[in-house]
Amino acid sequence: MRRIPSFSALRAFEAAARLGSFARASAELHLTPSAVSHQIRALERWFGRALFRRANRQALLTADGQRLLAGLSSAFDDIEAVCADLGPPSPTSLAVHCTPSFAAKWLGPRLPAFVEAHPGIAIRLSTSADPVDLGRDEAIDILIAYGRPPGGPGLTVESLGPEEIAALCTPEVARAAQPDAAGTIGPFARLDSSFSPVRWPDWFAHNGLPVPGGAAGAAFDRGSLVISAAVQGLGVALETLRFARDELAAGQLVRLGGDRTASLTRDLHFICYRDRDGALEKIQAFRRWLLDVEAESRAVVA
């Protein structure tokens, strides 16, 4: 059994000490000033020592009162935080989960536009490369899945649109590997993205080229890191243009081989949400915005 005084008395003391006034504490707690004063006096009797100095209608903390306030403030902060975590989310909040690269290279830079257009929807964004099961994780409203579309009953899955996956590198690397008259591309370092379902053998086969012998280049567990490595001239990235549009527009990256090599096309990102939530306006608003912005982005690149 815990040996602590009345929680109501502790709460009344914390409010009065934090706000510096019995009257303001009574307003916050929806109690009368006399009720607050009564609870604090009961607390002082329990401790056997004064917590406030009362003089000229002022209530100042004693040294013991300051010590108690310091401990209670920390404890009440912890209580408030865990209650907020366990409590139901606001009806206007929208929890979105995606991979770190999608958040960094696509969603994050565009998200302010959604927030401005929908001020009544509070976005809560989380990221990870781990698989997510919407049937079990009720805290997530919309999942933007990468790679293969998730399956399972009660789940709506829609492609964000086809993506061009191209061999991308700096202009300097592209010139060094320029195809010869026979169409053979010079040697280059292949940068690998560990989680991408599109691999270098797919690109070589698509272009009717033999896979070079020898070890590949560096490997990364994020598409955004592969793009960054290519910009730094470390090799050629086989990545979706969805992550490299800014670098292409700035001339930092070009397609290896130019018009003499072909890109692959795949559906790699999928909008997922529970069927039962499909009619919610916040779900539909975010879904429409995702598809509209992606369509606009593809039109700009084309």
Secondary structure, 3 states (H helix, E strand, C coil): CCCCCCHHHHHHHHHHHHHCCHHHHHHHHCCCHHHHHHHHHHHHHHHCCCCEEEECCEEEECHHHHHHHHHHHHHHHHHHHHHHHHCCCCCCEEEEEECHHHHHHHHHHHHHHHHHHCCCCEEEEEECCCCCCCCCCCCCCEEEEECCCCCCCCEEEEECCCEEEEEEECHHHHHHCCCCCCCCCCCCCEEEECCCCCCHHHHHHHCCCCCCCCCCCCEECCHHHHHHHHHCCCCEEEEEHHHCHHHHHCCCCEECCHHHCCCEEECCEEEEEEHHHCCCHHHHHHHHHHHHHHHHHHHHHC
